[in-house]
Amino acid sequence: MNSFLIRDKCPVCYSRESKILIDKSYTDESIFNFIKTYYKNRIKYELIKNNRYKLLECKNCNTFFQKEIFDEKATNKLYEEYI
């Protein structure tokens, strides 16, 4: 089950023009170790293993945003149980 949504445009100005600043698998050691430490091992590997941490910058308004984000159910769980 995939708990991620894909943003195809900037969440601020809705431009589809962006550049990738970071593109790593959530299983990349540096990303996964941060998640394990920050969330105290509460984020399950299976929840994130098939997704990527993609940080983008909008070419129109210069907003930084993630391309892949939790869906509503996973976001609720994140804020209710993990944080």
Buried (B, 14 or more C-beta within 10 A) or exposed (E): EEBBBEBEBBEEEEEEEBEEEEEBBBBBEEBBEEBEEEBEEEBEEEBBEEBBBBBBBBEBEEBEBBBBBBEEEBEEBBEEEEE
